[in-house]
């Protein structure tokens, strides 16, 4: 679903250029397909079948695409081959280096798939360098991640549904939290911060068990039971509203940093609020750059989290400084969706045999 969200601002801008454009989306997750089917600017969304040569040949013949846009690195080998044979331009956007490229046994196979692409644009100079090393014939451009444009589009189009949750206390949203994130907060929150902060906990796993565990840990109430200002911590039991909740936040703690990697830090950055996470940010170029700018702080211990709360969340001057830094960061990374739309539009115009 993350890749689909990155593609949405490109789709939006292409439809402004080509009013009769038909958008067909393939996704490989159930959560993603349900989300895509709710989008008004998507004509058809389906789960991508297994990557068999005969299946992909039928798929390409059935859709007869004018162009194929792939986000990040999901280059399914047989799909790429069949699109190439049908002379369909293939545009790779928001490109990062796939883990398969580092495996010697797959190098030739992966490099050949990339050679068949019409256009490759990466999100960082580092990714462009690595992609070029993987396949020297590749010409790789660099543009900022379209996630920033998507976040700004969503914020501009979404009313503030949760204004009623604001209180006189600063609000910290713990977004996409895992048990390790919540355990750390549980340790800190009970040491005097409960009276000074309001917490919104948004578990990454939306199961009845995880919601119940979070409510127990924080002595919290589920959002579905809240109808007005609430002094107790709140555990969010609805999917798809994290961006809206960041709107009422004074600061954000983004989950995942004690596991495989931190989740998206772009949304709170777009709102100009201080951000913290666990130490696992190496896989996120946005998180790394936000840390360098002083907008995001990584913490590993309860003492470090406690220090961040006092130095950034409860410090008005520091929050104002971070807001200015975030505005600069956001401006530098906005507008790439328009350039991507131009690339895709140009590829559609390529004459096909």
Buried (B, 14 or more C-beta within 10 A) or exposed (E): BBBBBBBBBBBBBBBEEBEEBEBEBBBEBEEBBEBBEEBEEBEEBBEBBEBEEEBBBEBBEEBEBBBBBBBBBBBBBBBBBBBBEBEBBBBBBBBBBBEBBEEEEBBEEBBEBBEBBBBBBBBBEEBBBBBBEBBEEBEBEBBBBBBBBBBBBBBEEEEEEBEEBBEEBBBBBBBBBBBBBBBBBBEBBEEEBBEEBBBBBBBBEBEEEBBEBBBEBBEBBBBEEBEEEBEBBBBBBEEEBBBBBBBBBBBBBBBBBBBEBBBBBBBBBBBBBBBBBBEBBEEBBBBBBBBEBBBBBBBEEBEBBBEBBEEBBBBEEBBEBBBEBBEEBBEEBBBBBBBBBEBBBBBBEEEEE
